Amino acid sequence: MIDRPSPNHDSRPPGAAIDMLVLHYTGMRTAAAALDRLCDPAAKVSAHYAIDEDGTVLRLVAEDRRAWHAGVAFWAGSTDINGRAIGIELVNPGHEFGYRPFAPAQMAALVDLAGDLLARHPIPAGQVLGHSDVAPRRKRDPGELFDWKALAAAGIGLWPEDAAPAPPDRTAAIRLLAAIGYETDDPAASLAAFQRHFRPERVDGRLDAPTMGRLRAVTAAAGA
């Protein structure tokens, strides 16, 4: 692990437990440009860790400090996501600059790092999230090419295997999204974020039987 300190952090709320892990992609053309921005005081953004595509892990902000990675966000009634989360940036150009699958070495390093984090902090499987989960109207990262299923198979995060299609029910779907933790002011955006995480083969914000089935399965697996 390499220390690359960022000045962009402040104090966590007193007594706040670290109970969320939020994954991002850098969304910039190069790793160097992304790291420069994460460490630029004028940018006012940061994360606790960044992982390059070759698996190199960089520590930017101490875990007991609040890094500035989630922005305007919401999960399960909470709006200070930064105050309770660890943020990890994965080097990837993102949807604007040539989005591509995450490299095996990068995913392996993420599994190791996240495993250590979960051993130190009370982060439930249902609160290992993407930026798009907590900010569905603004963000798409880490995106539909991120392998959430493989991460869950390594013991990090949630992936229900039993997700049989179910009859679409918009009212029930909104209720289930809220039970999982999503904001529901814009149901289509939140449904697209859910699909991006749990049904990446179709991300359109429309409710169909497979999406409804996965909503029910995720809710049950999360104990929501």
C-alpha positions as CSV (number, residue, x, y, z in Angstrom):
1,M,0.0,0.0,0.0
2,I,1.2,3.5,-0.9
3,D,0.4,6.6,1.0
4,R,-0.7,9.5,-1.2
5,P,-2.3,11.9,1.4
6,S,-5.2,14.1,0.3
7,P,-5.9,17.3,2.2
8,N,-9.6,16.9,1.4
9,H,-11.2,15.5,4.6
10,D,-12.7,16.6,7.9
11,S,-14.0,15.2,11.2
12,R,-16.6,12.4,11.2
13,P,-19.7,13.2,13.3
14,P,-19.1,12.4,17.0
15,G,-19.9,8.8,17.8
16,A,-20.6,7.9,14.2
17,A,-20.1,4.2,13.3
18,I,-18.5,3.4,10.0
19,D,-21.1,1.1,8.7
20,M,-21.1,1.7,4.9
21,L,-18.6,1.0,2.1
22,V,-19.2,3.0,-1.1
23,L,-17.4,2.0,-4.3
24,H,-16.7,4.5,-7.2
25,Y,-14.9,4.7,-10.4
26,T,-12.6,7.6,-11.1
27,G,-14.2,8.5,-14.4
28,M,-11.1,10.3,-15.7
29,R,-8.8,9.6,-18.7
30,T,-5.8,8.5,-16.6
31,A,-5.0,7.3,-13.1
32,A,-2.6,10.2,-12.7
33,A,-5.2,12.8,-13.5
34,A,-7.7,11.1,-11.1
35,L,-5.2,11.0,-8.2
36,D,-4.2,14.6,-8.8
37,R,-7.8,15.7,-8.6
38,L,-8.4,13.6,-5.4
39,C,-5.5,15.3,-3.8
40,D,-6.2,18.9,-5.1
41,P,-7.5,21.2,-2.3
42,A,-9.4,23.2,-4.9
43,A,-11.4,20.1,-6.1
44,K,-12.8,19.4,-2.6
45,V,-13.1,15.7,-3.4
46,S,-11.4,12.6,-2.0
47,A,-11.7,9.0,-1.0
48,H,-10.1,6.9,1.6
49,Y,-8.5,4.6,-0.9
50,A,-7.8,4.3,-4.6
51,I,-7.0,1.1,-6.5
52,D,-5.2,1.3,-9.8
53,E,-5.9,-1.2,-12.6
54,D,-2.6,-3.1,-11.8
55,G,-3.8,-3.7,-8.2
56,T,-1.8,-0.9,-6.6
57,V,-3.6,0.4,-3.5
58,L,-3.2,4.0,-2.5
59,R,-4.2,5.3,0.9
60,L,-5.5,8.9,0.6
61,V,-7.4,9.6,3.8
62,A,-7.3,8.0,7.2
63,E,-10.3,5.8,8.0
64,D,-11.2,7.8,11.1
65,R,-11.6,11.0,9.0
66,R,-14.5,11.9,6.7
67,A,-13.4,11.8,3.1
68,W,-15.4,13.7,0.5
69,H,-16.6,11.1,-2.0
70,A,-20.4,10.6,-2.0
71,G,-21.6,14.2,-2.3
72,V,-25.3,14.8,-2.2
73,A,-26.5,11.3,-1.3
74,F,-29.1,9.3,0.6
75,W,-29.3,5.8,2.0
76,A,-32.0,4.4,4.4
77,G,-32.9,7.8,5.7
78,S,-29.3,9.1,6.1
79,T,-28.0,12.0,4.1
80,D,-24.5,12.3,5.6
81,I,-23.1,9.2,3.7
82,N,-19.6,10.5,4.0
83,G,-19.9,10.7,7.8
84,R,-20.5,6.9,8.0
85,A,-18.8,5.4,5.0
86,I,-15.4,4.3,3.7
87,G,-15.0,5.4,0.0
88,I,-12.9,3.5,-2.5
89,E,-12.1,4.8,-6.0
90,L,-11.4,2.3,-8.7
91,V,-9.3,3.6,-11.6
92,N,-11.5,3.3,-14.7
93,P,-12.2,5.9,-17.3
94,G,-15.9,5.5,-16.8
95,H,-18.8,6.1,-19.2
96,E,-17.5,9.4,-20.6
97,F,-14.0,8.2,-21.5
98,G,-14.1,4.6,-22.6
99,Y,-15.8,2.5,-19.8
100,R,-14.3,-0.9,-19.6
101,P,-14.4,-4.0,-17.3
102,F,-12.5,-3.8,-14.1
103,A,-9.1,-5.6,-14.3
104,P,-8.6,-8.9,-12.5
105,A,-5.7,-7.5,-10.5
106,Q,-7.8,-4.5,-9.5
107,M,-10.7,-6.7,-8.3
108,A,-8.4,-9.0,-6.4
109,A,-6.9,-6.0,-4.6
110,L,-10.4,-4.7,-3.8
111,V,-11.4,-8.1,-2.3
112,D,-8.3,-8.0,0.0
113,L,-8.8,-4.3,1.0
114,A,-12.6,-4.7,1.5
115,G,-12.1,-7.8,3.5
116,D,-9.8,-6.0,5.9
117,L,-12.3,-3.1,6.1
118,L,-15.1,-5.4,7.0
119,A,-13.0,-7.1,9.6
120,R,-12.5,-3.7,11.3
121,H,-15.9,-2.1,10.8
122,P,-19.5,-3.2,11.3
123,I,-20.5,-3.0,7.7
124,P,-23.4,-5.2,6.8
125,A,-23.6,-6.9,3.4
126,G,-26.5,-4.7,2.4
127,Q,-24.4,-1.6,2.9
128,V,-21.6,-2.4,0.5
129,L,-22.8,-0.1,-2.2
130,G,-22.0,1.8,-5.4
131,H,-22.0,5.6,-5.8
132,S,-25.0,5.2,-8.1
133,D,-27.0,3.4,-5.3
134,V,-26.6,6.4,-2.9
135,A,-26.9,9.1,-5.6
136,P,-29.1,7.5,-8.3
137,R,-30.1,10.8,-10.0
138,R,-26.5,12.0,-10.4
139,K,-24.1,9.0,-10.7
140,R,-23.6,5.8,-12.6
141,D,-20.5,4.4,-11.0
142,P,-19.0,1.9,-10.6
143,G,-21.5,0.9,-13.3
144,E,-22.9,-2.1,-15.0
145,L,-19.6,-3.7,-15.8
146,F,-18.6,-3.9,-12.1
147,D,-18.8,-7.6,-10.9
148,W,-20.9,-7.3,-7.8
149,K,-21.7,-11.0,-8.0
150,A,-18.0,-12.0,-7.8
151,L,-17.5,-9.6,-5.0
152,A,-20.3,-11.1,-3.0
153,A,-18.9,-14.6,-3.7
154,A,-15.8,-13.4,-1.9
155,G,-17.8,-12.5,1.1
156,I,-18.2,-8.8,0.4
157,G,-21.6,-7.4,-0.3
158,L,-24.9,-8.9,-1.2
159,W,-26.0,-11.0,-4.2
160,P,-29.1,-13.2,-3.9
161,E,-28.9,-16.3,-6.1
162,D,-32.7,-17.1,-5.8
163,A,-34.3,-14.3,-7.8
164,A,-37.1,-15.8,-9.8
165,P,-39.2,-13.4,-11.9
166,A,-42.3,-12.0,-10.2
167,P,-45.3,-10.1,-11.6
168,P,-44.4,-6.4,-11.8
169,D,-46.1,-4.2,-9.3
170,R,-45.0,-0.5,-9.3
171,T,-46.4,0.3,-5.9
172,A,-44.7,-2.7,-4.3
173,A,-41.5,-2.0,-6.2
174,I,-41.2,1.5,-4.8
175,R,-41.9,0.1,-1.3
176,L,-39.2,-2.5,-1.8
177,L,-36.7,0.1,-3.1
178,A,-37.3,2.2,0.0
179,A,-37.0,-0.9,2.3
180,I,-33.6,-1.7,0.8
181,G,-32.4,1.8,1.3
182,Y,-32.9,3.7,-2.0
183,E,-34.4,7.1,-2.2
184,T,-37.7,7.0,-4.1
185,D,-38.3,10.7,-5.1
186,D,-37.4,9.6,-8.6
187,P,-38.4,5.9,-8.8
188,A,-37.1,5.4,-12.3
189,A,-33.6,6.7,-11.4
190,S,-33.5,4.5,-8.3
191,L,-34.8,1.5,-10.3
192,A,-32.0,2.0,-12.8
193,A,-29.5,2.2,-10.0
194,F,-30.9,-1.0,-8.6
195,Q,-30.6,-2.7,-12.0
196,R,-27.1,-1.4,-12.5
197,H,-26.1,-3.2,-9.3
198,F,-28.3,-6.3,-9.3
199,R,-29.5,-6.7,-12.9
200,P,-26.7,-5.2,-15.1
201,E,-27.9,-6.9,-18.3
202,R,-30.7,-4.4,-18.5
203,V,-30.4,-0.9,-17.1
204,D,-33.4,1.2,-18.3
205,G,-35.3,2.2,-15.1
206,R,-38.3,0.1,-16.3
207,L,-40.0,-2.5,-14.1
208,D,-40.3,-5.9,-15.6
209,A,-40.7,-9.4,-14.1
210,P,-37.0,-10.2,-13.7
211,T,-36.3,-6.8,-12.0
212,M,-39.3,-7.3,-9.7
213,G,-38.0,-10.7,-8.8
214,R,-34.6,-9.4,-7.9
215,L,-36.1,-6.6,-5.9
216,R,-37.9,-9.1,-3.8
217,A,-34.8,-11.3,-3.5
218,V,-32.5,-8.5,-2.5
219,T,-35.0,-7.2,0.1
220,A,-35.3,-10.7,1.6
221,A,-31.5,-11.2,1.6
222,A,-30.9,-7.8,3.2
223,G,-33.5,-8.6,5.9
224,A,-35.3,-5.4,5.0
